[in-house]
Amino acid sequence: MSEAIILAHGSGGRLSHELMERILLPPLANPLLDKLDDSAVFESSGYLAFTTDSYVVNPIFFPGGDIGKLSICGTINDLAMSGAKPLYLSLSLIIEEGLPLNELKLIIQSIKATTEKAGVKIITGDTKVVNKGQTDKIFINTSGIGAISPNINISGSNAKVGDDIILSGTIGDHGMAIMSQREGLKFEISVESDCAPLNEMVSQMILASHKIHSLRDPTRGGLATTLNELAHQSDVGIVIEETKIPIKEGVRAACELLGFDPLHIANEGKLIAIVDPHDTDKILASIKSNQYGKDAAIIGEITDAHKGKVVLKTKFGPSRLVDMLTGELLPRIC
């Protein structure tokens, strides 16, 4: 077998089968995937959540993760933000001719490690190979299905006046990690992606309280864009306090150097929770008990003023409007 991807690996013939049998299937093996049918068939009942996303991040390896880990975490987190327990994923690869097989192996091993950590299975998938120059190394699409308990009702349209806003940790880590790797930037304090599966954290939160009204992971567009989306969906105003938003010193320094607003920088392992104020302490404690929520903080509240808008109380005293990200700050961030 060639030590790099060639077009014949996507032909559906012998080399395609060798790629599947030697590289793709062994790390991800499970009874549903092993059947290799055109569709995976499984039993379920009750409410289901379904999501899909595509990942084109550049570079494909970065501090704190890689495109494989990112593709699994991103889809798992999208399911978790609806209160679903992620169950099964699909994995589709679009590979550029010439990708070294050792890099593909690293990506697949990363996918394996992340699915095992999150307790999900990949049960179906697809692989295509395109001519050199017609993509950029590898693109990945993942879709996911999760189960939702009947008593769970979490939506971006459920925020209520008086609710508290919890942020599960520091912002801007992923975006600055990608930027530093892409541009070869070195900082005195290292910056790593926060890429992580949040389904266990959400399960702990739901066990602590059913008074979680909205969940959202602030990925592209960052905290500012996501809060604006929630304000519009629920037709409420949002007030946040600058001094309460956790930011690592390395990220803060990088943003100041490059002229970026950390509120607009992408995250891949954080969530925003809008919760009933009577249960805020219980929910915050459950987040802090998780390895990915140690820096969680209450950063603001929902108000009936300035509906559809987000206001930031600055550390200097005055307030300012916080708008959605305009344009593409960091292309191919996920």
C-alpha positions, -999 to 999 in steps of 0.1 A, spaced: 0 0 0 13 35 -9 26 56 19 5 85 7 -31 89 -5 -35 85 -43 -67 90 -64 -72 52 -66 -79 52 -28 -112 69 -37 -121 46 -66 -142 21 -46 -119 -7 -57 -92 -27 -40 -72 3 -27 -103 18 -13 -110 -14 6 -74 -16 18 -76 20 31 -108 11 49 -95 -22 63 -60 -10 73 -64 26 83 -100 37 89 -120 7 103 -97 -9 130 -96 21 154 -133 28 151 -147 -8 150 -180 -15 167 -209 -39 158 -230 -13 140 -201 1 119 -186 -34 112 -217 -44 91 -206 -19 65 -242 -15 53 -253 17 34 -272 28 65 -267 20 102 -299 6 118 -304 9 155 -332 9 181 -343 40 199 -374 57 214 -385 91 225 -371 125 213 -340 126 191 -317 154 181 -298 154 148 -270 177 137 -243 179 110 -212 200 104 -182 202 82 -146 210 92 -120 227 70 -96 240 97 -62 252 86 -37 239 99 -51 204 104 -28 200 135 -27 228 161 -18 232 198 -44 213 218 -60 194 189 -63 185 153 -91 184 127 -101 149 138 -107 158 175 -123 191 164 -148 173 141 -160 150 168 -161 176 196 -180 201 174 -208 177 166 -210 162 201 -213 197 215 -240 208 191 -261 178 202 -254 185 239 -265 222 235 -301 209 230 -298 188 261 -293 156 241 -272 127 251 -250 121 220 -252 84 208 -240 79 172 -220 98 147 -212 95 110 -178 103 96 -171 115 61 -136 122 48 -126 142 17 -89 136 13 -65 153 -10 -42 131 -31 -8 132 -15 -18 134 21 8 113 40 -8 82 55 10 88 88 -10 121 91 -42 103 83 -34 77 109 -28 104 135 -62 120 127 -81 87 129 -64 78 163 -74 113 176 -110 106 164 -109 72 182 -96 88 215 -122 116 214 -152 93 207 -141 69 235 -137 98 259 -172 111 250 -188 77 250 -201 78 214 -198 55 184 -191 62 148 -216 39 130 -214 50 94 -192 70 71 -178 77 36 -144 85 21 -136 104 -11 -102 113 -26 -98 143 -49 -70 155 -71 -40 173 -56 -48 210 -54 -86 205 -54 -89 206 -16 -65 213 12 -52 180 27 -84 168 43 -120 180 50 -142 162 74 -180 161 78 -196 146 109 -233 142 116 -247 131 150 -278 117 166 -287 121 203 -315 112 226 -334 138 246 -354 130 278 -391 141 275 -387 166 305 -359 185 288 -368 218 270 -336 237 262 -336 262 233 -321 295 223 -357 309 224 -363 301 261 -343 328 278 -364 348 304 -360 382 320 -341 378 353 -322 347 341 -284 345 349 -258 339 322 -230 314 330 -199 310 309 -181 277 314 -146 290 311 -120 312 294 -127 326 259 -106 329 228 -83 299 233 -91 280 201 -90 310 178 -57 323 191 -42 288 190 -51 284 153 -38 319 146 -5 314 164 1 281 146 -9 294 112 12 325 114 41 310 133 36 334 162 53 327 196 41 341 229 57 341 263 26 323 276 16 293 255 -19 293 239 -37 261 232 -71 252 218 -99 245 242 -113 218 219 -132 194 241 -164 173 243 -190 189 266 -217 162 268 -206 150 302 -207 185 316 -242 191 302 -254 158 317 -241 169 351 -258 202 347 -292 186 339 -288 163 369 -283 194 391 -313 213 377 -340 212 350 -342 250 351 -317 254 323 -334 275 297 -308 279 269 -274 264 260 -251 274 232 -214 269 224 -198 301 213 -178 289 183 -173 310 151 -180 347 160 -172 341 196 -190 350 228 -203 383 213 -220 368 183 -235 339 202 -250 362 229 -265 384 201 -281 353 185 -296 343 219 -309 379 225 -326 378 190 -340 343 194 -356 350 228 -364 387 221 -346 398 253 -318 421 263 -285 409 276 -261 426 300 -226 412 307 -198 425 328 -163 427 313 -145 421 346 -163 388 351 -154 373 317 -125 348 322 -97 353 296 -62 336 299 -33 361 299 -18 345 268 -50 350 249 -54 385 262 -19 395 252 -22 379 218 -55 398 211 -39 431 222 -9 425 200 -30 416 169 -58 441 175 -85 415 181 -115 417 205 -115 384 225 -153 386 225 -152 378 188 -126 349 189 -138 314 183 -140 287 211 -145 249 208 -148 238 243 -170 263 261 -207 268 266 -231 296 276 -259 286 299 -289 308 306 -305 296 337 -332 303 363 -316 325 390 -330 302 418 -308 274 405 -277 293 394 -255 282 422 -263 245 418 -257 247 380 -225 266 384 -212 241 410 -219 212 386 -200 230 358 -170 237 381 -169 200 391 -162 191 355 -126 191 342 -136 215 314 -155 240 337 -130 249 364 -130 286 353 -167 289 350 -183 322 360 -216 341 361 -210 369 335 -243 386 332 -281 385 332 -312 387 309 -331 420 310 -362 434 294 -344 466 283 -328 470 248 -344 438 234 -323 420 208 -291 437 219 -261 429 241 -246 455 264 -212 452 281 -204 470 313 -168 479 309 -141 477 336 -138 515 334 -175 521 342 -193 531 310 -214 506 290 -212 498 253 -231 478 228 -215 445 217 -224 436 182 -220 404 162 -188 398 143 -188 415 109 -170 397 81 -145 368 86 -120 375 113 -102 342 111 -112 321 81 -111 283 83 -111 283 121 -131 250 124 
